[in-house]
């Protein structure tokens, strides 16, 4: 069996430096970021608009979704700071109202 000396600590089959054993505080990389959940039925062109206009990061995350039973599903969210996410939410609601009232034509559809 290998012995522990003052400079090294024995871990498993190898020695490792004491500096590596120090517990370093974890940095929460999501602190200050908020998610705007994209509901089903939002057109892809509107999602692209939101990402480009508000510089949000599209990511997926697990969330509880209740359809018949509550299941965890992967959903699309746009991530950013609180003020930007709130502005993007208001913009999305306004654009979805335009789409539902028929006053909107998708940029992907040609005449």
Long-range contacts (C-beta under 8 A, 24 or more apart in sequence): 32-81, 32-82, 33-79, 33-80, 33-81, 34-79, 34-80, 34-81, 34-82, 34-85, 35-59, 35-61, 35-77, 35-78, 35-79, 35-85, 36-77, 36-78, 36-79, 36-80, 36-85, 36-88, 36-89, 36-92, 37-63, 37-75, 37-76, 37-77, 38-75, 38-76, 38-77, 38-78, 38-92, 42-92, 42-96, 43-99, 43-106, 44-108, 45-106, 45-107, 45-108, 46-92, 46-95, 46-96, 46-99, 47-76, 47-78, 49-95, 50-78, 50-88, 50-91, 50-92, 51-78, 53-88, 53-91, 54-78, 54-80, 54-84, 54-85, 54-87, 54-88, 54-91, 55-80, 55-84, 56-80, 56-84, 56-85, 56-88
